Amino acid sequence: MSIRRSLFVLAVITLVLPVVVLAQQASQAALSAAVQSQNIQLHPVERGDVLVLVNAIGAIEADDVAQLSFTVPGRIREVLVEEGDYVLAGDFLVEQVDDIQRIAYEQALLALDLANLQLQDLLEPVDEEDIRVAEANVRSAWGAVQSAQTAVSADDIAAAELRVQQAEAAYQEALRRRTTAQGGQADEQYALLDAQLGEASFNVEAARLQLESLRRANRGPLGAAYARALQAEAELERVKAGPRQIDIDRAEMAVRQAELQVDEAATAYNRMRLVAPFDGVVSRIYVEEGALAAPGLPVIELTNVASLHVRAEVDEVDIRQISVGLPARVQVDALPNTRLAGTIERIAVLGRDQNGIVSYDVEVRLEASDPRIRHGMTAEAAVVVDERQDVLVVPNRFVRLDRRNNQAFVNIYRDDGTLEEVQVELGLQGQDYSEILAGLQEGQMIAVDLSGGTFSLFGG
């Protein structure tokens, strides 16, 4: 029994041992394949775009940043805005103590209102009540003439003769001023001189009439009464005729002078108030209420956020690749998931040397605004210097470069799980992808061994 049992056990071992060995080998092979699959990354050969970028770090800047200040010294009465407020052009931002200027401005407005009222009175139709009053004055004056009975003395005649001489002298003076008036003056000035000359002529005639009346009547009160009667009749005719053109001209000139005084007072008044020159955001306030503000020192910083650009630095090695008009993609650090389109607007002619590194300032104009973006935010501009669209592409990490022989290779993933290295011809080599000119077909599966046994990263 012991011999038979031993032979049976030996037979079983002989039959089972190869199966166990094969099972262990299969398990190890499966484990090896699983490990290998975890280290291999696949990617299909497909069509896409290849971009060559030049990256530049900078900051968001506004086109208009104004440091606003007063032109006259004064104490701050009130700050009407806060930092971050959006204001419109013409809005008041800060006021100084302005009592004197305000009173002068209000007085100028009142004077203008009075001048306009006087002009309006002249331009209104003749008032019948004024005519009746003038007619009553005429009747009263002629009544005085009729009642004047006192004889005229020699002194009255001499006084009348003196008034004639004075009137004639005044007329000659008015005539001299009119005839010697310099050219180039305003029409209103010439009209005033003509009016003065006419008035002097009228006074001469009235004085002569009064003298002749006294001589004829030989009575002083009668002559004076007669002159007053003549004046009353002249006033009646003036009232009936309405205002003279010279009176209208004088009233209009008074209105214009009052308007000039209002403008001057308003200018002085507005110097005490700080006004926004354009729409924008109050980005900084330098003063407090009650503080003294000196002329020229900043009071408010106003930023126009409607139009923004990126000012970035480009290394001298890359500056030759970019030019005005090239597109750029802007990434703002504060908004990592937001990309903005831009265009190169300006490239500095002179570079800046910082610790031996030369760079050039480049301005990128943002094509669209975003209310979340603010002046001073850090930004990165990726300038597209070359591009291929809808070409056969592969990720750069799947390409191995042999720089000594200037060759490129890619691993093709076969159906049996093996990798076959093939040589490819590269076209444009971008930041993330490279163009394939030959060696691969669309739809093929390529692979990279992440274990590092066969591949180095692109550019290695």
VOLUM-112059 format. One record per residue (C-alpha): residue number from 0; residue in three letters; x, y, z. Coordinates in steps of 0.5 Angstrom, whole numbers, plus 500, padded with zeros to 3 digits. Each point is the difference from the previous one (the first is absolute). Last residue first. Layout:
BEGIN
@num=NUM; residuo=ALA; xx=X; yy=Y; zz=Z
...
***
This chain:
BEGIN
@num=459; residuo=GLY; xx=531; yy=633; zz=450
@num=458; residuo=GLY; xx=496; yy=505; zz=496
@num=457; residuo=PHE; xx=493; yy=496; zz=501
@num=456; residuo=LEU; xx=501; yy=495; zz=506
@num=455; residuo=SER; xx=504; yy=494; zz=500
@num=454; residuo=PHE; xx=498; yy=494; zz=498
@num=453; residuo=THR; xx=502; yy=492; zz=500
@num=452; residuo=GLY; xx=500; yy=498; zz=508
@num=451; residuo=GLY; xx=497; yy=507; zz=503
@num=450; residuo=SER; xx=495; yy=496; zz=503
@num=449; residuo=LEU; xx=495; yy=505; zz=497
@num=448; residuo=ASP; xx=501; yy=496; zz=494
@num=447; residuo=VAL; xx=496; yy=504; zz=494
@num=446; residuo=ALA; xx=495; yy=498; zz=495
@num=445; residuo=ILE; xx=497; yy=501; zz=493
@num=444; residuo=MET; xx=494; yy=497; zz=498
@num=443; residuo=GLN; xx=499; yy=501; zz=492
@num=442; residuo=GLY; xx=493; yy=504; zz=498
@num=441; residuo=GLU; xx=504; yy=505; zz=495
@num=440; residuo=GLN; xx=506; yy=497; zz=497
@num=439; residuo=LEU; xx=507; yy=500; zz=503
@num=438; residuo=GLY; xx=507; yy=501; zz=496
@num=437; residuo=ALA; xx=499; yy=506; zz=497
@num=436; residuo=LEU; xx=499; yy=508; zz=501
@num=435; residuo=ILE; xx=498; yy=499; zz=507
@num=434; residuo=GLU; xx=499; yy=507; zz=503
@num=433; residuo=SER; xx=502; yy=501; zz=508
@num=432; residuo=TYR; xx=495; yy=501; zz=506
@num=431; residuo=ASP; xx=501; yy=504; zz=507
@num=430; residuo=GLN; xx=505; yy=506; zz=498
@num=429; residuo=GLY; xx=500; yy=499; zz=493
@num=428; residuo=GLN; xx=505; yy=496; zz=495
@num=427; residuo=LEU; xx=498; yy=502; zz=493
@num=426; residuo=GLY; xx=501; yy=494; zz=495
@num=425; residuo=LEU; xx=503; yy=494; zz=503
@num=424; residuo=GLU; xx=502; yy=493; zz=496
@num=423; residuo=VAL; xx=499; yy=494; zz=503
@num=422; residuo=GLN; xx=504; yy=494; zz=502
@num=421; residuo=VAL; xx=497; yy=494; zz=503
@num=420; residuo=GLU; xx=501; yy=496; zz=507
@num=419; residuo=GLU; xx=495; yy=494; zz=500
@num=418; residuo=LEU; xx=497; yy=499; zz=507
@num=417; residuo=THR; xx=496; yy=493; zz=502
@num=416; residuo=GLY; xx=493; yy=499; zz=502
@num=415; residuo=ASP; xx=498; yy=495; zz=495
@num=414; residuo=ASP; xx=496; yy=505; zz=496
@num=413; residuo=ARG; xx=506; yy=505; zz=499
@num=412; residuo=TYR; xx=502; yy=506; zz=504
@num=411; residuo=ILE; xx=504; yy=505; zz=495
@num=410; residuo=ASN; xx=506; yy=503; zz=504
@num=409; residuo=VAL; xx=502; yy=506; zz=497
@num=408; residuo=PHE; xx=507; yy=503; zz=497
@num=407; residuo=ALA; xx=504; yy=506; zz=498
@num=406; residuo=GLN; xx=506; yy=501; zz=497
@num=405; residuo=ASN; xx=505; yy=506; zz=500
@num=404; residuo=ASN; xx=506; yy=495; zz=500
@num=403; residuo=ARG; xx=503; yy=503; zz=506
@num=402; residuo=ARG; xx=494; yy=503; zz=503
@num=401; residuo=ASP; xx=496; yy=493; zz=500
@num=400; residuo=LEU; xx=493; yy=502; zz=502
@num=399; residuo=ARG; xx=495; yy=496; zz=503
@num=398; residuo=VAL; xx=493; yy=502; zz=499
@num=397; residuo=PHE; xx=494; yy=497; zz=504
@num=396; residuo=ARG; xx=501; yy=506; zz=505
@num=395; residuo=ASN; xx=499; yy=505; zz=494
@num=394; residuo=PRO; xx=493; yy=498; zz=499
@num=393; residuo=VAL; xx=498; yy=498; zz=493
@num=392; residuo=VAL; xx=498; yy=504; zz=494
@num=391; residuo=LEU; xx=497; yy=499; zz=493
@num=390; residuo=VAL; xx=498; yy=507; zz=498
@num=389; residuo=ASP; xx=494; yy=503; zz=501
@num=388; residuo=GLN; xx=503; yy=507; zz=501
@num=387; residuo=ARG; xx=507; yy=502; zz=500
@num=386; residuo=GLU; xx=503; yy=506; zz=504
@num=385; residuo=ASP; xx=505; yy=504; zz=501
@num=384; residuo=VAL; xx=502; yy=506; zz=505
@num=383; residuo=VAL; xx=494; yy=500; zz=505
@num=382; residuo=VAL; xx=501; yy=504; zz=505
@num=381; residuo=ALA; xx=499; yy=497; zz=507
@num=380; residuo=ALA; xx=498; yy=506; zz=505
@num=379; residuo=GLU; xx=501; yy=499; zz=508
@num=378; residuo=ALA; xx=496; yy=504; zz=504
@num=377; residuo=THR; xx=501; yy=503; zz=507
@num=376; residuo=MET; xx=495; yy=505; zz=502
@num=375; residuo=GLY; xx=502; yy=507; zz=501
@num=374; residuo=HIS; xx=493; yy=503; zz=497
@num=373; residuo=ARG; xx=494; yy=496; zz=501
@num=372; residuo=ILE; xx=497; yy=494; zz=496
@num=371; residuo=ARG; xx=493; yy=498; zz=503
@num=370; residuo=PRO; xx=496; yy=504; zz=496
@num=369; residuo=ASP; xx=503; yy=497; zz=494
@num=368; residuo=SER; xx=502; yy=504; zz=493
@num=367; residuo=ALA; xx=501; yy=497; zz=493
@num=366; residuo=GLU; xx=505; yy=501; zz=495
@num=365; residuo=LEU; xx=506; yy=501; zz=505
@num=364; residuo=ARG; xx=506; yy=504; zz=497
@num=363; residuo=VAL; xx=506; yy=496; zz=502
@num=362; residuo=GLU; xx=506; yy=505; zz=501
@num=361; residuo=VAL; xx=507; yy=498; zz=500
@num=360; residuo=ASP; xx=506; yy=502; zz=504
@num=359; residuo=TYR; xx=507; yy=498; zz=498
@num=358; residuo=SER; xx=505; yy=495; zz=504
@num=357; residuo=VAL; xx=507; yy=500; zz=501
@num=356; residuo=ILE; xx=503; yy=496; zz=506
@num=355; residuo=GLY; xx=506; yy=502; zz=503
@num=354; residuo=ASN; xx=498; yy=502; zz=506
@num=353; residuo=GLN; xx=494; yy=503; zz=497
@num=352; residuo=ASP; xx=501; yy=504; zz=494
@num=351; residuo=ARG; xx=494; yy=503; zz=496
@num=350; residuo=GLY; xx=499; yy=500; zz=493
@num=349; residuo=LEU; xx=499; yy=506; zz=495
@num=348; residuo=VAL; xx=495; yy=500; zz=494
@num=347; residuo=ALA; xx=494; yy=497; zz=505
@num=346; residuo=ILE; xx=495; yy=496; zz=496
@num=345; residuo=ARG; xx=493; yy=503; zz=499
@num=344; residuo=GLU; xx=493; yy=497; zz=499
@num=343; residuo=ILE; xx=501; yy=492; zz=500
@num=342; residuo=THR; xx=493; yy=498; zz=500
@num=341; residuo=GLY; xx=495; yy=497; zz=505
@num=340; residuo=ALA; xx=496; yy=494; zz=502
@num=339; residuo=LEU; xx=498; yy=498; zz=507
@num=338; residuo=ARG; xx=500; yy=494; zz=504
@num=337; residuo=THR; xx=497; yy=499; zz=506
@num=336; residuo=ASN; xx=500; yy=493; zz=504
@num=335; residuo=PRO; xx=506; yy=503; zz=505
@num=334; residuo=LEU; xx=497; yy=507; zz=501
@num=333; residuo=ALA; xx=504; yy=503; zz=505
@num=332; residuo=ASP; xx=506; yy=498; zz=496
@num=331; residuo=VAL; xx=498; yy=503; zz=494
@num=330; residuo=GLN; xx=501; yy=496; zz=494
@num=329; residuo=VAL; xx=501; yy=504; zz=493
@num=328; residuo=ARG; xx=500; yy=497; zz=493
@num=327; residuo=ALA; xx=503; yy=504; zz=495
@num=326; residuo=PRO; xx=499; yy=501; zz=493
@num=325; residuo=LEU; xx=506; yy=504; zz=495
@num=324; residuo=GLY; xx=498; yy=507; zz=498
@num=323; residuo=VAL; xx=507; yy=503; zz=502
@num=322; residuo=SER; xx=506; yy=495; zz=499
@num=321; residuo=ILE; xx=502; yy=494; zz=504
@num=320; residuo=GLN; xx=506; yy=495; zz=499
@num=319; residuo=ARG; xx=506; yy=505; zz=500
@num=318; residuo=ILE; xx=498; yy=501; zz=508
@num=317; residuo=ASP; xx=501; yy=493; zz=502
@num=316; residuo=VAL; xx=508; yy=500; zz=501
@num=315; residuo=GLU; xx=499; yy=508; zz=503
@num=314; residuo=ASP; xx=495; yy=497; zz=505
@num=313; residuo=VAL; xx=493; yy=503; zz=500
@num=312; residuo=GLU; xx=497; yy=504; zz=506
@num=311; residuo=ALA; xx=493; yy=501; zz=500
@num=310; residuo=ARG; xx=495; yy=506; zz=500
@num=309; residuo=VAL; xx=493; yy=497; zz=500
@num=308; residuo=HIS; xx=495; yy=505; zz=497
@num=307; residuo=LEU; xx=493; yy=503; zz=503
@num=306; residuo=SER; xx=494; yy=504; zz=497
@num=305; residuo=ALA; xx=494; yy=501; zz=504
@num=304; residuo=VAL; xx=504; yy=500; zz=506
@num=303; residuo=ASN; xx=502; yy=508; zz=500
@num=302; residuo=THR; xx=503; yy=501; zz=507
@num=301; residuo=LEU; xx=499; yy=506; zz=504
@num=300; residuo=GLU; xx=505; yy=502; zz=506
@num=299; residuo=ILE; xx=498; yy=505; zz=504
@num=298; residuo=VAL; xx=503; yy=506; zz=504
@num=297; residuo=PRO; xx=507; yy=500; zz=497
@num=296; residuo=LEU; xx=504; yy=506; zz=502
@num=295; residuo=GLY; xx=500; yy=505; zz=495
@num=294; residuo=PRO; xx=498; yy=506; zz=504
@num=293; residuo=ALA; xx=500; yy=498; zz=507
@num=292; residuo=ALA; xx=494; yy=497; zz=504
@num=291; residuo=LEU; xx=499; yy=501; zz=507
@num=290; residuo=ALA; xx=496; yy=495; zz=504
@num=289; residuo=GLY; xx=493; yy=501; zz=503
@num=288; residuo=GLU; xx=497; yy=494; zz=496
@num=287; residuo=GLU; xx=506; yy=495; zz=499
@num=286; residuo=VAL; xx=505; yy=499; zz=494
@num=285; residuo=TYR; xx=503; yy=495; zz=495
@num=284; residuo=ILE; xx=494; yy=497; zz=497
@num=283; residuo=ARG; xx=502; yy=494; zz=495
@num=282; residuo=SER; xx=497; yy=496; zz=495
@num=281; residuo=VAL; xx=494; yy=504; zz=499
@num=280; residuo=VAL; xx=497; yy=496; zz=494
@num=279; residuo=GLY; xx=499; yy=503; zz=493
@num=278; residuo=ASP; xx=496; yy=505; zz=495
@num=277; residuo=PHE; xx=504; yy=506; zz=498
@num=276; residuo=PRO; xx=503; yy=507; zz=503
@num=275; residuo=ALA; xx=496; yy=499; zz=507
@num=274; residuo=VAL; xx=500; yy=506; zz=504
@num=273; residuo=LEU; xx=503; yy=503; zz=506
@num=272; residuo=ARG; xx=497; yy=506; zz=503
@num=271; residuo=MET; xx=503; yy=506; zz=502
@num=270; residuo=ARG; xx=502; yy=502; zz=493
@num=269; residuo=ASN; xx=493; yy=500; zz=498
@num=268; residuo=TYR; xx=498; yy=506; zz=504
@num=267; residuo=ALA; xx=506; yy=504; zz=497
@num=266; residuo=THR; xx=497; yy=498; zz=493
@num=265; residuo=ALA; xx=493; yy=501; zz=502
@num=264; residuo=ALA; xx=502; yy=507; zz=502
@num=263; residuo=GLU; xx=503; yy=501; zz=493
@num=262; residuo=ASP; xx=495; yy=497; zz=496
@num=261; residuo=VAL; xx=495; yy=504; zz=504
@num=260; residuo=GLN; xx=504; yy=507; zz=499
@num=259; residuo=LEU; xx=500; yy=498; zz=493
@num=258; residuo=GLU; xx=492; yy=499; zz=500
@num=257; residuo=ALA; xx=499; yy=507; zz=503
@num=256; residuo=GLN; xx=504; yy=503; zz=495
@num=255; residuo=ARG; xx=496; yy=497; zz=494
@num=254; residuo=VAL; xx=494; yy=502; zz=504
@num=253; residuo=ALA; xx=502; yy=508; zz=501
@num=252; residuo=MET; xx=502; yy=500; zz=492
@num=251; residuo=GLU; xx=493; yy=497; zz=499
@num=250; residuo=ALA; xx=497; yy=506; zz=504
@num=249; residuo=ARG; xx=505; yy=505; zz=496
@num=248; residuo=ASP; xx=498; yy=498; zz=494
@num=247; residuo=ILE; xx=492; yy=500; zz=502
@num=246; residuo=ASP; xx=501; yy=507; zz=502
@num=245; residuo=ILE; xx=504; yy=502; zz=493
@num=244; residuo=GLN; xx=494; yy=497; zz=496
@num=243; residuo=ARG; xx=495; yy=505; zz=504
@num=242; residuo=PRO; xx=495; yy=497; zz=504
@num=241; residuo=GLY; xx=493; yy=501; zz=498
@num=240; residuo=ALA; xx=497; yy=506; zz=495
@num=239; residuo=LYS; xx=494; yy=502; zz=505
@num=238; residuo=VAL; xx=505; yy=500; zz=506
@num=237; residuo=ARG; xx=505; yy=504; zz=496
@num=236; residuo=GLU; xx=495; yy=505; zz=497
@num=235; residuo=LEU; xx=497; yy=501; zz=507
@num=234; residuo=GLU; xx=507; yy=501; zz=503
@num=233; residuo=ALA; xx=501; yy=506; zz=494
@num=232; residuo=GLU; xx=494; yy=503; zz=502
@num=231; residuo=ALA; xx=502; yy=500; zz=507
@num=230; residuo=GLN; xx=507; yy=503; zz=498
@num=229; residuo=LEU; xx=496; yy=505; zz=496
@num=228; residuo=ALA; xx=496; yy=502; zz=506
@num=227; residuo=ARG; xx=506; yy=500; zz=505
@num=226; residuo=ALA; xx=503; yy=505; zz=495
@num=225; residuo=TYR; xx=494; yy=504; zz=500
@num=224; residuo=ALA; xx=499; yy=500; zz=508
@num=223; residuo=ALA; xx=508; yy=502; zz=500
@num=222; residuo=GLY; xx=498; yy=506; zz=495
@num=221; residuo=LEU; xx=494; yy=502; zz=504
@num=220; residuo=PRO; xx=504; yy=500; zz=506
@num=219; residuo=GLY; xx=505; yy=505; zz=498
@num=218; residuo=ARG; xx=496; yy=505; zz=496
@num=217; residuo=ASN; xx=502; yy=505; zz=495
@num=216; residuo=ALA; xx=495; yy=496; zz=495
@num=215; residuo=ARG; xx=505; yy=501; zz=494
@num=214; residuo=ARG; xx=506; yy=499; zz=503
@num=213; residuo=LEU; xx=498; yy=495; zz=505
@num=212; residuo=SER; xx=497; yy=496; zz=494
@num=211; residuo=GLU; xx=507; yy=501; zz=496
@num=210; residuo=LEU; xx=504; yy=498; zz=506
@num=209; residuo=GLN; xx=495; yy=493; zz=501
@num=208; residuo=LEU; xx=500; yy=499; zz=493
@num=207; residuo=ARG; xx=508; yy=500; zz=500
@num=206; residuo=ALA; xx=501; yy=496; zz=506
@num=205; residuo=ALA; xx=495; yy=495; zz=496
@num=204; residuo=GLU; xx=504; yy=500; zz=494
@num=203; residuo=VAL; xx=506; yy=499; zz=504
@num=202; residuo=ASN; xx=497; yy=494; zz=504
@num=201; residuo=PHE; xx=498; yy=497; zz=494
@num=200; residuo=SER; xx=507; yy=500; zz=496
@num=199; residuo=ALA; xx=503; yy=497; zz=507
@num=198; residuo=GLU; xx=495; yy=495; zz=500
@num=197; residuo=GLY; xx=502; yy=498; zz=492
@num=196; residuo=LEU; xx=507; yy=500; zz=502
@num=195; residuo=GLN; xx=499; yy=496; zz=506
@num=194; residuo=ALA; xx=496; yy=495; zz=496
@num=193; residuo=ASP; xx=505; yy=500; zz=494
@num=192; residuo=LEU; xx=506; yy=498; zz=505
@num=191; residuo=LEU; xx=495; yy=495; zz=503
@num=190; residuo=ALA; xx=499; yy=497; zz=493
@num=189; residuo=TYR; xx=508; yy=500; zz=499
@num=188; residuo=GLN; xx=501; yy=496; zz=506
@num=187; residuo=GLU; xx=494; yy=495; zz=499
@num=186; residuo=ASP; xx=504; yy=498; zz=493
@num=185; residuo=ALA; xx=506; yy=498; zz=504
@num=184; residuo=GLN; xx=506; yy=504; zz=499
@num=183; residuo=GLY; xx=505; yy=498; zz=494
@num=182; residuo=GLY; xx=501; yy=508; zz=498
@num=181; residuo=GLN; xx=502; yy=505; zz=504
@num=180; residuo=ALA; xx=495; yy=505; zz=502
@num=179; residuo=THR; xx=502; yy=507; zz=498
@num=178; residuo=THR; xx=494; yy=502; zz=496
@num=177; residuo=ARG; xx=495; yy=498; zz=506
@num=176; residuo=ARG; xx=504; yy=503; zz=506
@num=175; residuo=ARG; xx=501; yy=506; zz=496
@num=174; residuo=LEU; xx=492; yy=501; zz=499
@num=173; residuo=ALA; xx=499; yy=498; zz=507
@num=172; residuo=GLU; xx=505; yy=506; zz=502
@num=171; residuo=GLN; xx=497; yy=505; zz=495
@num=170; residuo=TYR; xx=493; yy=498; zz=503
@num=169; residuo=ALA; xx=502; yy=501; zz=507
@num=168; residuo=ALA; xx=503; yy=507; zz=498
@num=167; residuo=GLU; xx=493; yy=501; zz=497
@num=166; residuo=ALA; xx=496; yy=498; zz=506
@num=165; residuo=GLN; xx=505; yy=504; zz=505
@num=164; residuo=GLN; xx=499; yy=506; zz=495
@num=163; residuo=VAL; xx=493; yy=500; zz=500
@num=162; residuo=ARG; xx=500; yy=499; zz=507
@num=161; residuo=LEU; xx=504; yy=506; zz=501
@num=160; residuo=GLU; xx=495; yy=504; zz=496
@num=159; residuo=ALA; xx=494; yy=497; zz=504
@num=158; residuo=ALA; xx=504; yy=503; zz=506
@num=157; residuo=ALA; xx=501; yy=507; zz=497
@num=156; residuo=ILE; xx=493; yy=500; zz=498
@num=155; residuo=ASP; xx=497; yy=498; zz=507
@num=154; residuo=ASP; xx=505; yy=505; zz=503
@num=153; residuo=ALA; xx=498; yy=505; zz=496
@num=152; residuo=SER; xx=493; yy=499; zz=503
@num=151; residuo=VAL; xx=494; yy=497; zz=497
@num=150; residuo=ALA; xx=493; yy=503; zz=502
@num=149; residuo=THR; xx=495; yy=495; zz=504
@num=148; residuo=GLN; xx=494; yy=498; zz=497
@num=147; residuo=ALA; xx=500; yy=492; zz=500
@num=146; residuo=SER; xx=493; yy=498; zz=500
@num=145; residuo=GLN; xx=500; yy=498; zz=493
@num=144; residuo=VAL; xx=507; yy=497; zz=500
@num=143; residuo=ALA; xx=498; yy=496; zz=506
@num=142; residuo=GLY; xx=493; yy=497; zz=496
@num=141; residuo=TRP; xx=505; yy=498; zz=494
@num=140; residuo=ALA; xx=504; yy=496; zz=505
@num=139; residuo=SER; xx=494; yy=497; zz=503
@num=138; residuo=ARG; xx=497; yy=498; zz=494
@num=137; residuo=VAL; xx=506; yy=497; zz=498
@num=136; residuo=ASN; xx=501; yy=496; zz=506
@num=135; residuo=ALA; xx=493; yy=497; zz=499
@num=134; residuo=GLU; xx=501; yy=498; zz=493
@num=133; residuo=ALA; xx=507; yy=496; zz=503
@num=132; residuo=VAL; xx=495; yy=497; zz=506
@num=131; residuo=ARG; xx=495; yy=498; zz=494
@num=130; residuo=ILE; xx=506; yy=497; zz=496
@num=129; residuo=ASP; xx=503; yy=496; zz=506
@num=128; residuo=GLU; xx=493; yy=497; zz=501
@num=127; residuo=GLU; xx=499; yy=498; zz=493
@num=126; residuo=ASP; xx=506; yy=496; zz=501
@num=125; residuo=VAL; xx=504; yy=499; zz=494
@num=124; residuo=PRO; xx=502; yy=493; zz=497
@num=123; residuo=GLU; xx=505; yy=496; zz=504
@num=122; residuo=LEU; xx=508; yy=500; zz=497
@num=121; residuo=LEU; xx=502; yy=506; zz=505
@num=120; residuo=ASP; xx=497; yy=496; zz=506
@num=119; residuo=GLN; xx=503; yy=493; zz=498
@num=118; residuo=LEU; xx=507; yy=504; zz=500
@num=117; residuo=GLN; xx=499; yy=502; zz=507
@num=116; residuo=LEU; xx=498; yy=493; zz=502
@num=115; residuo=ASN; xx=506; yy=497; zz=497
@num=114; residuo=ALA; xx=505; yy=505; zz=503
@num=113; residuo=LEU; xx=496; yy=498; zz=507
@num=112; residuo=ASP; xx=501; yy=493; zz=499
@num=111; residuo=LEU; xx=508; yy=501; zz=498
@num=110; residuo=ALA; xx=501; yy=504; zz=506
@num=109; residuo=LEU; xx=496; yy=494; zz=505
@num=108; residuo=LEU; xx=505; yy=495; zz=496
@num=107; residuo=ALA; xx=506; yy=505; zz=502
@num=106; residuo=GLN; xx=498; yy=500; zz=507
@num=105; residuo=GLU; xx=499; yy=492; zz=501
@num=104; residuo=TYR; xx=507; yy=500; zz=497
@num=103; residuo=ALA; xx=503; yy=505; zz=505
@num=102; residuo=ILE; xx=497; yy=496; zz=505
@num=101; residuo=ARG; xx=503; yy=493; zz=498
@num=100; residuo=GLN; xx=507; yy=503; zz=499
@num=99; residuo=ILE; xx=500; yy=503; zz=507
@num=98; residuo=ASP; xx=497; yy=494; zz=504
@num=97; residuo=ASP; xx=504; yy=495; zz=496
@num=96; residuo=VAL; xx=503; yy=495; zz=505
@num=95; residuo=GLN; xx=503; yy=494; zz=495
@num=94; residuo=GLU; xx=495; yy=495; zz=497
@num=93; residuo=VAL; xx=502; yy=493; zz=498
@num=92; residuo=LEU; xx=498; yy=495; zz=494
@num=91; residuo=PHE; xx=495; yy=504; zz=496
@num=90; residuo=ASP; xx=497; yy=496; zz=494
@num=89; residuo=GLY; xx=502; yy=504; zz=493
@num=88; residuo=ALA; xx=502; yy=493; zz=497
@num=87; residuo=LEU; xx=496; yy=494; zz=503
@num=86; residuo=VAL; xx=502; yy=497; zz=507
@num=85; residuo=TYR; xx=501; yy=493; zz=502
@num=84; residuo=ASP; xx=502; yy=499; zz=507
@num=83; residuo=GLY; xx=506; yy=495; zz=502
@num=82; residuo=GLU; xx=503; yy=505; zz=505
@num=81; residuo=GLU; xx=494; yy=505; zz=503
@num=80; residuo=VAL; xx=497; yy=506; zz=497
@num=79; residuo=LEU; xx=498; yy=507; zz=503
@num=78; residuo=VAL; xx=506; yy=502; zz=504
@num=77; residuo=GLU; xx=497; yy=506; zz=504
@num=76; residuo=ARG; xx=503; yy=507; zz=502
@num=75; residuo=ILE; xx=507; yy=499; zz=498
@num=74; residuo=ARG; xx=504; yy=506; zz=502
@num=73; residuo=GLY; xx=503; yy=504; zz=495
@num=72; residuo=PRO; xx=506; yy=502; zz=495
@num=71; residuo=VAL; xx=498; yy=501; zz=493
@num=70; residuo=THR; xx=501; yy=496; zz=494
@num=69; residuo=PHE; xx=497; yy=494; zz=503
@num=68; residuo=SER; xx=503; yy=493; zz=498
@num=67; residuo=LEU; xx=498; yy=493; zz=496
@num=66; residuo=GLN; xx=505; yy=495; zz=499
@num=65; residuo=ALA; xx=497; yy=497; zz=493
@num=64; residuo=VAL; xx=501; yy=493; zz=498
@num=63; residuo=ASP; xx=498; yy=499; zz=493
@num=62; residuo=ASP; xx=501; yy=494; zz=495
@num=61; residuo=ALA; xx=499; yy=495; zz=506
@num=60; residuo=GLU; xx=506; yy=495; zz=502
@num=59; residuo=ILE; xx=500; yy=492; zz=501
@num=58; residuo=ALA; xx=506; yy=498; zz=502
@num=57; residuo=GLY; xx=506; yy=496; zz=497
@num=56; residuo=ILE; xx=503; yy=493; zz=498
@num=55; residuo=ALA; xx=502; yy=498; zz=493
@num=54; residuo=ASN; xx=499; yy=494; zz=497
@num=53; residuo=VAL; xx=502; yy=499; zz=492
@num=52; residuo=LEU; xx=496; yy=495; zz=497
@num=51; residuo=VAL; xx=500; yy=495; zz=494
@num=50; residuo=LEU; xx=493; yy=497; zz=499
@num=49; residuo=VAL; xx=498; yy=493; zz=497
@num=48; residuo=ASP; xx=493; yy=499; zz=498
@num=47; residuo=GLY; xx=497; yy=493; zz=499
@num=46; residuo=ARG; xx=499; yy=494; zz=496
@num=45; residuo=GLU; xx=501; yy=493; zz=504
@num=44; residuo=VAL; xx=505; yy=495; zz=502
@num=43; residuo=PRO; xx=497; yy=496; zz=506
@num=42; residuo=HIS; xx=503; yy=500; zz=507
@num=41; residuo=LEU; xx=502; yy=495; zz=504
@num=40; residuo=GLN; xx=504; yy=500; zz=507
@num=39; residuo=ILE; xx=504; yy=494; zz=502
@num=38; residuo=ASN; xx=502; yy=499; zz=507
@num=37; residuo=GLN; xx=494; yy=497; zz=503
@num=36; residuo=SER; xx=499; yy=495; zz=494
@num=35; residuo=GLN; xx=507; yy=498; zz=502
@num=34; residuo=VAL; xx=498; yy=498; zz=507
@num=33; residuo=ALA; xx=494; yy=496; zz=497
@num=32; residuo=ALA; xx=504; yy=497; zz=495
@num=31; residuo=SER; xx=505; yy=497; zz=505
@num=30; residuo=LEU; xx=495; yy=498; zz=505
@num=29; residuo=ALA; xx=497; yy=496; zz=494
@num=28; residuo=ALA; xx=507; yy=497; zz=498
@num=27; residuo=GLN; xx=501; yy=498; zz=508
@num=26; residuo=SER; xx=493; yy=497; zz=500
@num=25; residuo=ALA; xx=501; yy=496; zz=494
@num=24; residuo=GLN; xx=507; yy=498; zz=502
@num=23; residuo=GLN; xx=497; yy=498; zz=507
@num=22; residuo=ALA; xx=494; yy=496; zz=496
@num=21; residuo=LEU; xx=505; yy=496; zz=496
@num=20; residuo=VAL; xx=504; yy=498; zz=506
@num=19; residuo=VAL; xx=494; yy=498; zz=503
@num=18; residuo=VAL; xx=498; yy=496; zz=494
@num=17; residuo=PRO; xx=507; yy=497; zz=499
@num=16; residuo=LEU; xx=500; yy=497; zz=507
@num=15; residuo=VAL; xx=493; yy=497; zz=500
@num=14; residuo=LEU; xx=501; yy=494; zz=496
@num=13; residuo=THR; xx=507; yy=498; zz=503
@num=12; residuo=ILE; xx=497; yy=502; zz=507
@num=11; residuo=VAL; xx=494; yy=495; zz=499
@num=10; residuo=ALA; xx=505; yy=494; zz=497
@num=9; residuo=LEU; xx=504; yy=501; zz=506
@num=8; residuo=VAL; xx=495; yy=500; zz=505
@num=7; residuo=PHE; xx=497; yy=493; zz=497
@num=6; residuo=LEU; xx=507; yy=497; zz=500
@num=5; residuo=SER; xx=501; yy=502; zz=507
@num=4; residuo=ARG; xx=493; yy=497; zz=502
@num=3; residuo=ARG; xx=501; yy=493; zz=496
@num=2; residuo=ILE; xx=507; yy=500; zz=504
@num=1; residuo=SER; xx=497; yy=501; zz=507
@num=0; residuo=MET; xx=494; yy=495; zz=498
***
